[in-house]
Amino acid sequence: MHVSVVDNADDSVVVTVRGNLDIDSGTTLSTALDQVLAKPAPRIVVDLSGIEFCDSTGLSALVVGHNRANARGGWLRLAAPGDFLKHLLDTVGLTPRLAVFPTVGDALTGRGAD
């Protein structure tokens, strides 16, 4: 799995994740999110368009990140999950809880949530 973090001029951050988000790689995402979540009122978009597989460890990293961002007065939004991940988020009941957007651009603006 590969994770990259890009800071935007408006203080939002896009975390791009590629590959498998599972027990072997979940800590990589958690570590990247920890760094971003240290900011006051973090505004984070997680680009999931490159995720091929995700297990409970990956889902947990996303939920914990979401909860921590909210607790600090910010937000964490998910962007562009593929069919597999969108179905998984729906199946486990996270879609109503986590803001899921069709594109990174939509997530940054807050428009077009699923």
Secondary structure as GFF3:
##gff-version 3
##sequence-region A 1 114
A	DSSP	beta_strand	2	7	.	.	.	ID=ss1
A	DSSP	beta_strand	12	21	.	.	.	ID=ss2
A	DSSP	alpha_helix	26	37	.	.	.	ID=ss3
A	DSSP	beta_strand	43	54	.	.	.	ID=ss4
A	DSSP	alpha_helix	56	71	.	.	.	ID=ss5
A	DSSP	beta_strand	75	79	.	.	.	ID=ss6
A	DSSP	alpha_helix	83	91	.	.	.	ID=ss7
A	DSSP	beta_strand	99	101	.	.	.	ID=ss8
A	DSSP	alpha_helix	104	109	.	.	.	ID=ss9
###
